[in-house]
Amino acid sequence: MSDVDESATAGVNNPAILLACLVGVGVIAQIVGILLKDVQKRLGDEELTLKLTDAASAFLVKNGYDEKFGARPLKRAIQKYIEDPLSEKILLAEFAKGDEIEVDLAPDGEKLEFRVLSGTPKA
């Protein structure tokens, strides 16, 4: 069997690769939404809500999807680009209880940025 034939059938022999090929970006974006619901639940104690822009969602899909591993790296991408920076901002008191926080792609396209859309006015 030639190298081309072997690579063409690799997905058939590996269900994870086959599934990753069949899933597509739209489903990966839905998985991002599901994983963010878990983050939102954990923010319940702080009474913070997150709103992800389409650009931020696309960024997470791009940085959290791998052809070889499928959607498995998404959790790490959400931790790296949302949970860790958000935790730092909460500890620095940049957000107050009741704030609605928009997560958007930063102008440099390399990270996400957070801004308050609505919430408790700061004194």
Phi and psi restraints in degrees (range 20) as a CNS / XPLOR table:
assign (resid 1 and name C) (resid 2 and name N)
       (resid 2 and name CA) (resid 2 and name C) 1.0 -77.5 20.0 2
assign (resid 2 and name N) (resid 2 and name CA)
       (resid 2 and name C) (resid 3 and name N) 1.0 166.4 20.0 2
assign (resid 2 and name C) (resid 3 and name N)
       (resid 3 and name CA) (resid 3 and name C) 1.0 -60.1 20.0 2
assign (resid 3 and name N) (resid 3 and name CA)
       (resid 3 and name C) (resid 4 and name N) 1.0 -38.0 20.0 2
assign (resid 3 and name C) (resid 4 and name N)
       (resid 4 and name CA) (resid 4 and name C) 1.0 -64.1 20.0 2
assign (resid 4 and name N) (resid 4 and name CA)
       (resid 4 and name C) (resid 5 and name N) 1.0 -44.4 20.0 2
assign (resid 4 and name C) (resid 5 and name N)
       (resid 5 and name CA) (resid 5 and name C) 1.0 -62.9 20.0 2
assign (resid 5 and name N) (resid 5 and name CA)
       (resid 5 and name C) (resid 6 and name N) 1.0 -40.4 20.0 2
assign (resid 5 and name C) (resid 6 and name N)
       (resid 6 and name CA) (resid 6 and name C) 1.0 -65.3 20.0 2
assign (resid 6 and name N) (resid 6 and name CA)
       (resid 6 and name C) (resid 7 and name N) 1.0 -43.9 20.0 2
assign (resid 6 and name C) (resid 7 and name N)
       (resid 7 and name CA) (resid 7 and name C) 1.0 -69.8 20.0 2
assign (resid 7 and name N) (resid 7 and name CA)
       (resid 7 and name C) (resid 8 and name N) 1.0 -31.9 20.0 2
assign (resid 7 and name C) (resid 8 and name N)
       (resid 8 and name CA) (resid 8 and name C) 1.0 -68.9 20.0 2
assign (resid 8 and name N) (resid 8 and name CA)
       (resid 8 and name C) (resid 9 and name N) 1.0 -29.8 20.0 2
assign (resid 8 and name C) (resid 9 and name N)
       (resid 9 and name CA) (resid 9 and name C) 1.0 -98.3 20.0 2
assign (resid 9 and name N) (resid 9 and name CA)
       (resid 9 and name C) (resid 10 and name N) 1.0 -2.0 20.0 2
assign (resid 9 and name C) (resid 10 and name N)
       (resid 10 and name CA) (resid 10 and name C) 1.0 -59.2 20.0 2
assign (resid 10 and name N) (resid 10 and name CA)
       (resid 10 and name C) (resid 11 and name N) 1.0 -40.0 20.0 2
assign (resid 10 and name C) (resid 11 and name N)
       (resid 11 and name CA) (resid 11 and name C) 1.0 -65.3 20.0 2
assign (resid 11 and name N) (resid 11 and name CA)
       (resid 11 and name C) (resid 12 and name N) 1.0 -33.9 20.0 2
assign (resid 11 and name C) (resid 12 and name N)
       (resid 12 and name CA) (resid 12 and name C) 1.0 -67.8 20.0 2
assign (resid 12 and name N) (resid 12 and name CA)
       (resid 12 and name C) (resid 13 and name N) 1.0 -36.0 20.0 2
assign (resid 12 and name C) (resid 13 and name N)
       (resid 13 and name CA) (resid 13 and name C) 1.0 -81.5 20.0 2
assign (resid 13 and name N) (resid 13 and name CA)
       (resid 13 and name C) (resid 14 and name N) 1.0 -17.7 20.0 2
assign (resid 13 and name C) (resid 14 and name N)
       (resid 14 and name CA) (resid 14 and name C) 1.0 -119.6 20.0 2
assign (resid 14 and name N) (resid 14 and name CA)
       (resid 14 and name C) (resid 15 and name N) 1.0 103.3 20.0 2
assign (resid 14 and name C) (resid 15 and name N)
       (resid 15 and name CA) (resid 15 and name C) 1.0 -57.3 20.0 2
assign (resid 15 and name N) (resid 15 and name CA)
       (resid 15 and name C) (resid 16 and name N) 1.0 -32.9 20.0 2
assign (resid 15 and name C) (resid 16 and name N)
       (resid 16 and name CA) (resid 16 and name C) 1.0 -64.7 20.0 2
assign (resid 16 and name N) (resid 16 and name CA)
       (resid 16 and name C) (resid 17 and name N) 1.0 -42.4 20.0 2
assign (resid 16 and name C) (resid 17 and name N)
       (resid 17 and name CA) (resid 17 and name C) 1.0 -68.4 20.0 2
assign (resid 17 and name N) (resid 17 and name CA)
       (resid 17 and name C) (resid 18 and name N) 1.0 -42.3 20.0 2
assign (resid 17 and name C) (resid 18 and name N)
       (resid 18 and name CA) (resid 18 and name C) 1.0 -60.1 20.0 2
assign (resid 18 and name N) (resid 18 and name CA)
       (resid 18 and name C) (resid 19 and name N) 1.0 -45.4 20.0 2
assign (resid 18 and name C) (resid 19 and name N)
       (resid 19 and name CA) (resid 19 and name C) 1.0 -62.9 20.0 2
assign (resid 19 and name N) (resid 19 and name CA)
       (resid 19 and name C) (resid 20 and name N) 1.0 -42.5 20.0 2
assign (resid 19 and name C) (resid 20 and name N)
       (resid 20 and name CA) (resid 20 and name C) 1.0 -60.2 20.0 2
assign (resid 20 and name N) (resid 20 and name CA)
       (resid 20 and name C) (resid 21 and name N) 1.0 -38.5 20.0 2
assign (resid 20 and name C) (resid 21 and name N)
       (resid 21 and name CA) (resid 21 and name C) 1.0 -70.0 20.0 2
assign (resid 21 and name N) (resid 21 and name CA)
       (resid 21 and name C) (resid 22 and name N) 1.0 -35.6 20.0 2
assign (resid 21 and name C) (resid 22 and name N)
       (resid 22 and name CA) (resid 22 and name C) 1.0 -79.4 20.0 2
assign (resid 22 and name N) (resid 22 and name CA)
       (resid 22 and name C) (resid 23 and name N) 1.0 -27.5 20.0 2
assign (resid 22 and name C) (resid 23 and name N)
       (resid 23 and name CA) (resid 23 and name C) 1.0 -64.0 20.0 2
assign (resid 23 and name N) (resid 23 and name CA)
       (resid 23 and name C) (resid 24 and name N) 1.0 -56.9 20.0 2
assign (resid 23 and name C) (resid 24 and name N)
       (resid 24 and name CA) (resid 24 and name C) 1.0 84.9 20.0 2
assign (resid 24 and name N) (resid 24 and name CA)
       (resid 24 and name C) (resid 25 and name N) 1.0 165.9 20.0 2
assign (resid 24 and name C) (resid 25 and name N)
       (resid 25 and name CA) (resid 25 and name C) 1.0 -65.5 20.0 2
assign (resid 25 and name N) (resid 25 and name CA)
       (resid 25 and name C) (resid 26 and name N) 1.0 -37.3 20.0 2
assign (resid 25 and name C) (resid 26 and name N)
       (resid 26 and name CA) (resid 26 and name C) 1.0 -59.7 20.0 2
assign (resid 26 and name N) (resid 26 and name CA)
       (resid 26 and name C) (resid 27 and name N) 1.0 -41.5 20.0 2
assign (resid 26 and name C) (resid 27 and name N)
       (resid 27 and name CA) (resid 27 and name C) 1.0 -71.4 20.0 2
assign (resid 27 and name N) (resid 27 and name CA)
       (resid 27 and name C) (resid 28 and name N) 1.0 -36.7 20.0 2
assign (resid 27 and name C) (resid 28 and name N)
       (resid 28 and name CA) (resid 28 and name C) 1.0 -62.1 20.0 2
assign (resid 28 and name N) (resid 28 and name CA)
       (resid 28 and name C) (resid 29 and name N) 1.0 -40.4 20.0 2
assign (resid 28 and name C) (resid 29 and name N)
       (resid 29 and name CA) (resid 29 and name C) 1.0 -62.5 20.0 2
assign (resid 29 and name N) (resid 29 and name CA)
       (resid 29 and name C) (resid 30 and name N) 1.0 -36.5 20.0 2
assign (resid 29 and name C) (resid 30 and name N)
       (resid 30 and name CA) (resid 30 and name C) 1.0 -66.1 20.0 2
assign (resid 30 and name N) (resid 30 and name CA)
       (resid 30 and name C) (resid 31 and name N) 1.0 -37.7 20.0 2
assign (resid 30 and name C) (resid 31 and name N)
       (resid 31 and name CA) (resid 31 and name C) 1.0 -64.7 20.0 2
assign (resid 31 and name N) (resid 31 and name CA)
       (resid 31 and name C) (resid 32 and name N) 1.0 -38.0 20.0 2
assign (resid 31 and name C) (resid 32 and name N)
       (resid 32 and name CA) (resid 32 and name C) 1.0 -57.1 20.0 2
assign (resid 32 and name N) (resid 32 and name CA)
       (resid 32 and name C) (resid 33 and name N) 1.0 -46.4 20.0 2
assign (resid 32 and name C) (resid 33 and name N)
       (resid 33 and name CA) (resid 33 and name C) 1.0 -59.6 20.0 2
assign (resid 33 and name N) (resid 33 and name CA)
       (resid 33 and name C) (resid 34 and name N) 1.0 -41.1 20.0 2
assign (resid 33 and name C) (resid 34 and name N)
       (resid 34 and name CA) (resid 34 and name C) 1.0 -66.1 20.0 2
assign (resid 34 and name N) (resid 34 and name CA)
       (resid 34 and name C) (resid 35 and name N) 1.0 -44.7 20.0 2
assign (resid 34 and name C) (resid 35 and name N)
       (resid 35 and name CA) (resid 35 and name C) 1.0 -65.2 20.0 2
assign (resid 35 and name N) (resid 35 and name CA)
       (resid 35 and name C) (resid 36 and name N) 1.0 -33.7 20.0 2
assign (resid 35 and name C) (resid 36 and name N)
       (resid 36 and name CA) (resid 36 and name C) 1.0 -71.5 20.0 2
assign (resid 36 and name N) (resid 36 and name CA)
       (resid 36 and name C) (resid 37 and name N) 1.0 -24.5 20.0 2
assign (resid 36 and name C) (resid 37 and name N)
       (resid 37 and name CA) (resid 37 and name C) 1.0 -62.5 20.0 2
assign (resid 37 and name N) (resid 37 and name CA)
       (resid 37 and name C) (resid 38 and name N) 1.0 -36.3 20.0 2
assign (resid 37 and name C) (resid 38 and name N)
       (resid 38 and name CA) (resid 38 and name C) 1.0 -64.9 20.0 2
assign (resid 38 and name N) (resid 38 and name CA)
       (resid 38 and name C) (resid 39 and name N) 1.0 -42.9 20.0 2
assign (resid 38 and name C) (resid 39 and name N)
       (resid 39 and name CA) (resid 39 and name C) 1.0 -61.7 20.0 2
assign (resid 39 and name N) (resid 39 and name CA)
       (resid 39 and name C) (resid 40 and name N) 1.0 -43.3 20.0 2
assign (resid 39 and name C) (resid 40 and name N)
       (resid 40 and name CA) (resid 40 and name C) 1.0 -61.2 20.0 2
assign (resid 40 and name N) (resid 40 and name CA)
       (resid 40 and name C) (resid 41 and name N) 1.0 -40.5 20.0 2
assign (resid 40 and name C) (resid 41 and name N)
       (resid 41 and name CA) (resid 41 and name C) 1.0 -60.1 20.0 2
assign (resid 41 and name N) (resid 41 and name CA)
       (resid 41 and name C) (resid 42 and name N) 1.0 -42.1 20.0 2
assign (resid 41 and name C) (resid 42 and name N)
       (resid 42 and name CA) (resid 42 and name C) 1.0 -69.2 20.0 2
assign (resid 42 and name N) (resid 42 and name CA)
       (resid 42 and name C) (resid 43 and name N) 1.0 -23.1 20.0 2
assign (resid 42 and name C) (resid 43 and name N)
       (resid 43 and name CA) (resid 43 and name C) 1.0 -82.2 20.0 2
assign (resid 43 and name N) (resid 43 and name CA)
       (resid 43 and name C) (resid 44 and name N) 1.0 -6.3 20.0 2
assign (resid 43 and name C) (resid 44 and name N)
       (resid 44 and name CA) (resid 44 and name C) 1.0 -56.0 20.0 2
assign (resid 44 and name N) (resid 44 and name CA)
       (resid 44 and name C) (resid 45 and name N) 1.0 -37.8 20.0 2
assign (resid 44 and name C) (resid 45 and name N)
       (resid 45 and name CA) (resid 45 and name C) 1.0 -63.3 20.0 2
assign (resid 45 and name N) (resid 45 and name CA)
       (resid 45 and name C) (resid 46 and name N) 1.0 -32.6 20.0 2
assign (resid 45 and name C) (resid 46 and name N)
       (resid 46 and name CA) (resid 46 and name C) 1.0 -87.4 20.0 2
assign (resid 46 and name N) (resid 46 and name CA)
       (resid 46 and name C) (resid 47 and name N) 1.0 -5.6 20.0 2
assign (resid 46 and name C) (resid 47 and name N)
       (resid 47 and name CA) (resid 47 and name C) 1.0 56.0 20.0 2
assign (resid 47 and name N) (resid 47 and name CA)
       (resid 47 and name C) (resid 48 and name N) 1.0 38.1 20.0 2
assign (resid 47 and name C) (resid 48 and name N)
       (resid 48 and name CA) (resid 48 and name C) 1.0 -104.1 20.0 2
assign (resid 48 and name N) (resid 48 and name CA)
       (resid 48 and name C) (resid 49 and name N) 1.0 146.4 20.0 2
assign (resid 48 and name C) (resid 49 and name N)
       (resid 49 and name CA) (resid 49 and name C) 1.0 -124.1 20.0 2
assign (resid 49 and name N) (resid 49 and name CA)
       (resid 49 and name C) (resid 50 and name N) 1.0 145.9 20.0 2
assign (resid 49 and name C) (resid 50 and name N)
       (resid 50 and name CA) (resid 50 and name C) 1.0 -109.3 20.0 2
assign (resid 50 and name N) (resid 50 and name CA)
       (resid 50 and name C) (resid 51 and name N) 1.0 141.3 20.0 2
assign (resid 50 and name C) (resid 51 and name N)
       (resid 51 and name CA) (resid 51 and name C) 1.0 -128.5 20.0 2
assign (resid 51 and name N) (resid 51 and name CA)
       (resid 51 and name C) (resid 52 and name N) 1.0 118.2 20.0 2
assign (resid 51 and name C) (resid 52 and name N)
       (resid 52 and name CA) (resid 52 and name C) 1.0 -96.3 20.0 2
assign (resid 52 and name N) (resid 52 and name CA)
       (resid 52 and name C) (resid 53 and name N) 1.0 128.3 20.0 2
assign (resid 52 and name C) (resid 53 and name N)
       (resid 53 and name CA) (resid 53 and name C) 1.0 -75.9 20.0 2
assign (resid 53 and name N) (resid 53 and name CA)
       (resid 53 and name C) (resid 54 and name N) 1.0 164.5 20.0 2
assign (resid 53 and name C) (resid 54 and name N)
       (resid 54 and name CA) (resid 54 and name C) 1.0 -61.3 20.0 2
assign (resid 54 and name N) (resid 54 and name CA)
       (resid 54 and name C) (resid 55 and name N) 1.0 -37.4 20.0 2
assign (resid 54 and name C) (resid 55 and name N)
       (resid 55 and name CA) (resid 55 and name C) 1.0 -65.1 20.0 2
assign (resid 55 and name N) (resid 55 and name CA)
       (resid 55 and name C) (resid 56 and name N) 1.0 -39.7 20.0 2
assign (resid 55 and name C) (resid 56 and name N)
       (resid 56 and name CA) (resid 56 and name C) 1.0 -67.2 20.0 2
assign (resid 56 and name N) (resid 56 and name CA)
       (resid 56 and name C) (resid 57 and name N) 1.0 -40.7 20.0 2
assign (resid 56 and name C) (resid 57 and name N)
       (resid 57 and name CA) (resid 57 and name C) 1.0 -62.6 20.0 2
assign (resid 57 and name N) (resid 57 and name CA)
       (resid 57 and name C) (resid 58 and name N) 1.0 -44.3 20.0 2
assign (resid 57 and name C) (resid 58 and name N)
       (resid 58 and name CA) (resid 58 and name C) 1.0 -62.3 20.0 2
assign (resid 58 and name N) (resid 58 and name CA)
       (resid 58 and name C) (resid 59 and name N) 1.0 -38.0 20.0 2
assign (resid 58 and name C) (resid 59 and name N)
       (resid 59 and name CA) (resid 59 and name C) 1.0 -62.1 20.0 2
assign (resid 59 and name N) (resid 59 and name CA)
       (resid 59 and name C) (resid 60 and name N) 1.0 -43.6 20.0 2
assign (resid 59 and name C) (resid 60 and name N)
       (resid 60 and name CA) (resid 60 and name C) 1.0 -66.8 20.0 2
assign (resid 60 and name N) (resid 60 and name CA)
       (resid 60 and name C) (resid 61 and name N) 1.0 -38.6 20.0 2
assign (resid 60 and name C) (resid 61 and name N)
       (resid 61 and name CA) (resid 61 and name C) 1.0 -62.0 20.0 2
assign (resid 61 and name N) (resid 61 and name CA)
       (resid 61 and name C) (resid 62 and name N) 1.0 -45.9 20.0 2
assign (resid 61 and name C) (resid 62 and name N)
       (resid 62 and name CA) (resid 62 and name C) 1.0 -63.2 20.0 2
assign (resid 62 and name N) (resid 62 and name CA)
       (resid 62 and name C) (resid 63 and name N) 1.0 -42.1 20.0 2
assign (resid 62 and name C) (resid 63 and name N)
       (resid 63 and name CA) (resid 63 and name C) 1.0 -91.2 20.0 2
assign (resid 63 and name N) (resid 63 and name CA)
       (resid 63 and name C) (resid 64 and name N) 1.0 -8.5 20.0 2
assign (resid 63 and name C) (resid 64 and name N)
       (resid 64 and name CA) (resid 64 and name C) 1.0 -116.9 20.0 2
assign (resid 64 and name N) (resid 64 and name CA)
       (resid 64 and name C) (resid 65 and name N) 1.0 3.1 20.0 2
assign (resid 64 and name C) (resid 65 and name N)
       (resid 65 and name CA) (resid 65 and name C) 1.0 -114.0 20.0 2
assign (resid 65 and name N) (resid 65 and name CA)
       (resid 65 and name C) (resid 66 and name N) 1.0 136.7 20.0 2
assign (resid 65 and name C) (resid 66 and name N)
       (resid 66 and name CA) (resid 66 and name C) 1.0 -133.1 20.0 2
assign (resid 66 and name N) (resid 66 and name CA)
       (resid 66 and name C) (resid 67 and name N) 1.0 132.0 20.0 2
assign (resid 66 and name C) (resid 67 and name N)
       (resid 67 and name CA) (resid 67 and name C) 1.0 -55.3 20.0 2
assign (resid 67 and name N) (resid 67 and name CA)
       (resid 67 and name C) (resid 68 and name N) 1.0 -39.6 20.0 2
assign (resid 67 and name C) (resid 68 and name N)
       (resid 68 and name CA) (resid 68 and name C) 1.0 -74.9 20.0 2
assign (resid 68 and name N) (resid 68 and name CA)
       (resid 68 and name C) (resid 69 and name N) 1.0 -39.6 20.0 2
assign (resid 68 and name C) (resid 69 and name N)
       (resid 69 and name CA) (resid 69 and name C) 1.0 -106.5 20.0 2
assign (resid 69 and name N) (resid 69 and name CA)
       (resid 69 and name C) (resid 70 and name N) 1.0 -3.4 20.0 2
assign (resid 69 and name C) (resid 70 and name N)
       (resid 70 and name CA) (resid 70 and name C) 1.0 69.5 20.0 2
assign (resid 70 and name N) (resid 70 and name CA)
       (resid 70 and name C) (resid 71 and name N) 1.0 -134.1 20.0 2
assign (resid 70 and name C) (resid 71 and name N)
       (resid 71 and name CA) (resid 71 and name C) 1.0 -90.3 20.0 2
assign (resid 71 and name N) (resid 71 and name CA)
       (resid 71 and name C) (resid 72 and name N) 1.0 -1.0 20.0 2
assign (resid 71 and name C) (resid 72 and name N)
       (resid 72 and name CA) (resid 72 and name C) 1.0 -56.1 20.0 2
assign (resid 72 and name N) (resid 72 and name CA)
       (resid 72 and name C) (resid 73 and name N) 1.0 -38.1 20.0 2
assign (resid 72 and name C) (resid 73 and name N)
       (resid 73 and name CA) (resid 73 and name C) 1.0 -72.1 20.0 2
assign (resid 73 and name N) (resid 73 and name CA)
       (resid 73 and name C) (resid 74 and name N) 1.0 -5.4 20.0 2
assign (resid 73 and name C) (resid 74 and name N)
       (resid 74 and name CA) (resid 74 and name C) 1.0 -58.8 20.0 2
assign (resid 74 and name N) (resid 74 and name CA)
       (resid 74 and name C) (resid 75 and name N) 1.0 -41.1 20.0 2
assign (resid 74 and name C) (resid 75 and name N)
       (resid 75 and name CA) (resid 75 and name C) 1.0 -59.4 20.0 2
assign (resid 75 and name N) (resid 75 and name CA)
       (resid 75 and name C) (resid 76 and name N) 1.0 -42.5 20.0 2
assign (resid 75 and name C) (resid 76 and name N)
       (resid 76 and name CA) (resid 76 and name C) 1.0 -66.1 20.0 2
assign (resid 76 and name N) (resid 76 and name CA)
       (resid 76 and name C) (resid 77 and name N) 1.0 -38.8 20.0 2
assign (resid 76 and name C) (resid 77 and name N)
       (resid 77 and name CA) (resid 77 and name C) 1.0 -65.3 20.0 2
assign (resid 77 and name N) (resid 77 and name CA)
       (resid 77 and name C) (resid 78 and name N) 1.0 -41.5 20.0 2
assign (resid 77 and name C) (resid 78 and name N)
       (resid 78 and name CA) (resid 78 and name C) 1.0 -65.3 20.0 2
assign (resid 78 and name N) (resid 78 and name CA)
       (resid 78 and name C) (resid 79 and name N) 1.0 -39.6 20.0 2
assign (resid 78 and name C) (resid 79 and name N)
       (resid 79 and name CA) (resid 79 and name C) 1.0 -64.1 20.0 2
assign (resid 79 and name N) (resid 79 and name CA)
       (resid 79 and name C) (resid 80 and name N) 1.0 -46.9 20.0 2
assign (resid 79 and name C) (resid 80 and name N)
       (resid 80 and name CA) (resid 80 and name C) 1.0 -67.5 20.0 2
assign (resid 80 and name N) (resid 80 and name CA)
       (resid 80 and name C) (resid 81 and name N) 1.0 -44.3 20.0 2
assign (resid 80 and name C) (resid 81 and name N)
       (resid 81 and name CA) (resid 81 and name C) 1.0 -97.3 20.0 2
assign (resid 81 and name N) (resid 81 and name CA)
       (resid 81 and name C) (resid 82 and name N) 1.0 -17.2 20.0 2
assign (resid 81 and name C) (resid 82 and name N)
       (resid 82 and name CA) (resid 82 and name C) 1.0 -120.3 20.0 2
assign (resid 82 and name N) (resid 82 and name CA)
       (resid 82 and name C) (resid 83 and name N) 1.0 -60.1 20.0 2
assign (resid 82 and name C) (resid 83 and name N)
       (resid 83 and name CA) (resid 83 and name C) 1.0 -62.4 20.0 2
assign (resid 83 and name N) (resid 83 and name CA)
       (resid 83 and name C) (resid 84 and name N) 1.0 -49.0 20.0 2
assign (resid 83 and name C) (resid 84 and name N)
       (resid 84 and name CA) (resid 84 and name C) 1.0 -63.1 20.0 2
assign (resid 84 and name N) (resid 84 and name CA)
       (resid 84 and name C) (resid 85 and name N) 1.0 -51.7 20.0 2
assign (resid 84 and name C) (resid 85 and name N)
       (resid 85 and name CA) (resid 85 and name C) 1.0 -64.8 20.0 2
assign (resid 85 and name N) (resid 85 and name CA)
       (resid 85 and name C) (resid 86 and name N) 1.0 -35.9 20.0 2
assign (resid 85 and name C) (resid 86 and name N)
       (resid 86 and name CA) (resid 86 and name C) 1.0 -65.0 20.0 2
assign (resid 86 and name N) (resid 86 and name CA)
       (resid 86 and name C) (resid 87 and name N) 1.0 -41.2 20.0 2
assign (resid 86 and name C) (resid 87 and name N)
       (resid 87 and name CA) (resid 87 and name C) 1.0 -60.3 20.0 2
assign (resid 87 and name N) (resid 87 and name CA)
       (resid 87 and name C) (resid 88 and name N) 1.0 -43.6 20.0 2
assign (resid 87 and name C) (resid 88 and name N)
       (resid 88 and name CA) (resid 88 and name C) 1.0 -61.0 20.0 2
assign (resid 88 and name N) (resid 88 and name CA)
       (resid 88 and name C) (resid 89 and name N) 1.0 -43.3 20.0 2
assign (resid 88 and name C) (resid 89 and name N)
       (resid 89 and name CA) (resid 89 and name C) 1.0 -66.8 20.0 2
assign (resid 89 and name N) (resid 89 and name CA)
       (resid 89 and name C) (resid 90 and name N) 1.0 -35.5 20.0 2
assign (resid 89 and name C) (resid 90 and name N)
       (resid 90 and name CA) (resid 90 and name C) 1.0 -66.5 20.0 2
assign (resid 90 and name N) (resid 90 and name CA)
       (resid 90 and name C) (resid 91 and name N) 1.0 -44.6 20.0 2
assign (resid 90 and name C) (resid 91 and name N)
       (resid 91 and name CA) (resid 91 and name C) 1.0 -63.2 20.0 2
assign (resid 91 and name N) (resid 91 and name CA)
       (resid 91 and name C) (resid 92 and name N) 1.0 -31.2 20.0 2
assign (resid 91 and name C) (resid 92 and name N)
       (resid 92 and name CA) (resid 92 and name C) 1.0 -85.4 20.0 2
assign (resid 92 and name N) (resid 92 and name CA)
       (resid 92 and name C) (resid 93 and name N) 1.0 5.5 20.0 2
assign (resid 92 and name C) (resid 93 and name N)
       (resid 93 and name CA) (resid 93 and name C) 1.0 59.9 20.0 2
assign (resid 93 and name N) (resid 93 and name CA)
       (resid 93 and name C) (resid 94 and name N) 1.0 35.7 20.0 2
assign (resid 93 and name C) (resid 94 and name N)
       (resid 94 and name CA) (resid 94 and name C) 1.0 -78.6 20.0 2
assign (resid 94 and name N) (resid 94 and name CA)
       (resid 94 and name C) (resid 95 and name N) 1.0 -15.9 20.0 2
assign (resid 94 and name C) (resid 95 and name N)
       (resid 95 and name CA) (resid 95 and name C) 1.0 -124.7 20.0 2
assign (resid 95 and name N) (resid 95 and name CA)
       (resid 95 and name C) (resid 96 and name N) 1.0 148.5 20.0 2
assign (resid 95 and name C) (resid 96 and name N)
       (resid 96 and name CA) (resid 96 and name C) 1.0 -115.1 20.0 2
assign (resid 96 and name N) (resid 96 and name CA)
       (resid 96 and name C) (resid 97 and name N) 1.0 159.5 20.0 2
assign (resid 96 and name C) (resid 97 and name N)
       (resid 97 and name CA) (resid 97 and name C) 1.0 -52.9 20.0 2
assign (resid 97 and name N) (resid 97 and name CA)
       (resid 97 and name C) (resid 98 and name N) 1.0 136.7 20.0 2
assign (resid 97 and name C) (resid 98 and name N)
       (resid 98 and name CA) (resid 98 and name C) 1.0 91.4 20.0 2
assign (resid 98 and name N) (resid 98 and name CA)
       (resid 98 and name C) (resid 99 and name N) 1.0 -5.0 20.0 2
assign (resid 98 and name C) (resid 99 and name N)
       (resid 99 and name CA) (resid 99 and name C) 1.0 -69.9 20.0 2
assign (resid 99 and name N) (resid 99 and name CA)
       (resid 99 and name C) (resid 100 and name N) 1.0 141.4 20.0 2
assign (resid 99 and name C) (resid 100 and name N)
       (resid 100 and name CA) (resid 100 and name C) 1.0 -102.3 20.0 2
assign (resid 100 and name N) (resid 100 and name CA)
       (resid 100 and name C) (resid 101 and name N) 1.0 121.4 20.0 2
assign (resid 100 and name C) (resid 101 and name N)
       (resid 101 and name CA) (resid 101 and name C) 1.0 -110.5 20.0 2
assign (resid 101 and name N) (resid 101 and name CA)
       (resid 101 and name C) (resid 102 and name N) 1.0 125.8 20.0 2
assign (resid 101 and name C) (resid 102 and name N)
       (resid 102 and name CA) (resid 102 and name C) 1.0 -93.0 20.0 2
assign (resid 102 and name N) (resid 102 and name CA)
       (resid 102 and name C) (resid 103 and name N) 1.0 132.8 20.0 2
assign (resid 102 and name C) (resid 103 and name N)
       (resid 103 and name CA) (resid 103 and name C) 1.0 -107.8 20.0 2
assign (resid 103 and name N) (resid 103 and name CA)
       (resid 103 and name C) (resid 104 and name N) 1.0 121.4 20.0 2
assign (resid 103 and name C) (resid 104 and name N)
       (resid 104 and name CA) (resid 104 and name C) 1.0 -135.3 20.0 2
assign (resid 104 and name N) (resid 104 and name CA)
       (resid 104 and name C) (resid 105 and name N) 1.0 163.3 20.0 2
assign (resid 104 and name C) (resid 105 and name N)
       (resid 105 and name CA) (resid 105 and name C) 1.0 -72.0 20.0 2
assign (resid 105 and name N) (resid 105 and name CA)
       (resid 105 and name C) (resid 106 and name N) 1.0 131.3 20.0 2
assign (resid 105 and name C) (resid 106 and name N)
       (resid 106 and name CA) (resid 106 and name C) 1.0 -68.1 20.0 2
assign (resid 106 and name N) (resid 106 and name CA)
       (resid 106 and name C) (resid 107 and name N) 1.0 154.9 20.0 2
assign (resid 106 and name C) (resid 107 and name N)
       (resid 107 and name CA) (resid 107 and name C) 1.0 -55.9 20.0 2
assign (resid 107 and name N) (resid 107 and name CA)
       (resid 107 and name C) (resid 108 and name N) 1.0 -30.6 20.0 2
assign (resid 107 and name C) (resid 108 and name N)
       (resid 108 and name CA) (resid 108 and name C) 1.0 -77.0 20.0 2
assign (resid 108 and name N) (resid 108 and name CA)
       (resid 108 and name C) (resid 109 and name N) 1.0 -10.4 20.0 2
assign (resid 108 and name C) (resid 109 and name N)
       (resid 109 and name CA) (resid 109 and name C) 1.0 72.9 20.0 2
assign (resid 109 and name N) (resid 109 and name CA)
       (resid 109 and name C) (resid 110 and name N) 1.0 7.8 20.0 2
assign (resid 109 and name C) (resid 110 and name N)
       (resid 110 and name CA) (resid 110 and name C) 1.0 -104.3 20.0 2
assign (resid 110 and name N) (resid 110 and name CA)
       (resid 110 and name C) (resid 111 and name N) 1.0 -10.7 20.0 2
assign (resid 110 and name C) (resid 111 and name N)
       (resid 111 and name CA) (resid 111 and name C) 1.0 -154.7 20.0 2
assign (resid 111 and name N) (resid 111 and name CA)
       (resid 111 and name C) (resid 112 and name N) 1.0 177.9 20.0 2
assign (resid 111 and name C) (resid 112 and name N)
       (resid 112 and name CA) (resid 112 and name C) 1.0 -107.1 20.0 2
assign (resid 112 and name N) (resid 112 and name CA)
       (resid 112 and name C) (resid 113 and name N) 1.0 152.3 20.0 2
assign (resid 112 and name C) (resid 113 and name N)
       (resid 113 and name CA) (resid 113 and name C) 1.0 -123.0 20.0 2
assign (resid 113 and name N) (resid 113 and name CA)
       (resid 113 and name C) (resid 114 and name N) 1.0 155.8 20.0 2
assign (resid 113 and name C) (resid 114 and name N)
       (resid 114 and name CA) (resid 114 and name C) 1.0 -121.0 20.0 2
assign (resid 114 and name N) (resid 114 and name CA)
       (resid 114 and name C) (resid 115 and name N) 1.0 136.5 20.0 2
assign (resid 114 and name C) (resid 115 and name N)
       (resid 115 and name CA) (resid 115 and name C) 1.0 -144.9 20.0 2
assign (resid 115 and name N) (resid 115 and name CA)
       (resid 115 and name C) (resid 116 and name N) 1.0 147.2 20.0 2
assign (resid 115 and name C) (resid 116 and name N)
       (resid 116 and name CA) (resid 116 and name C) 1.0 -80.0 20.0 2
assign (resid 116 and name N) (resid 116 and name CA)
       (resid 116 and name C) (resid 117 and name N) 1.0 125.1 20.0 2
assign (resid 116 and name C) (resid 117 and name N)
       (resid 117 and name CA) (resid 117 and name C) 1.0 -89.0 20.0 2
assign (resid 117 and name N) (resid 117 and name CA)
       (resid 117 and name C) (resid 118 and name N) 1.0 -44.8 20.0 2
assign (resid 117 and name C) (resid 118 and name N)
       (resid 118 and name CA) (resid 118 and name C) 1.0 -156.9 20.0 2
assign (resid 118 and name N) (resid 118 and name CA)
       (resid 118 and name C) (resid 119 and name N) 1.0 162.0 20.0 2
assign (resid 118 and name C) (resid 119 and name N)
       (resid 119 and name CA) (resid 119 and name C) 1.0 155.2 20.0 2
assign (resid 119 and name N) (resid 119 and name CA)
       (resid 119 and name C) (resid 120 and name N) 1.0 -156.1 20.0 2
assign (resid 119 and name C) (resid 120 and name N)
       (resid 120 and name CA) (resid 120 and name C) 1.0 -76.2 20.0 2
assign (resid 120 and name N) (resid 120 and name CA)
       (resid 120 and name C) (resid 121 and name N) 1.0 126.3 20.0 2
assign (resid 120 and name C) (resid 121 and name N)
       (resid 121 and name CA) (resid 121 and name C) 1.0 -63.9 20.0 2
assign (resid 121 and name N) (resid 121 and name CA)
       (resid 121 and name C) (resid 122 and name N) 1.0 139.1 20.0 2
assign (resid 121 and name C) (resid 122 and name N)
       (resid 122 and name CA) (resid 122 and name C) 1.0 -86.2 20.0 2
assign (resid 122 and name N) (resid 122 and name CA)
       (resid 122 and name C) (resid 123 and name N) 1.0 143.3 20.0 2
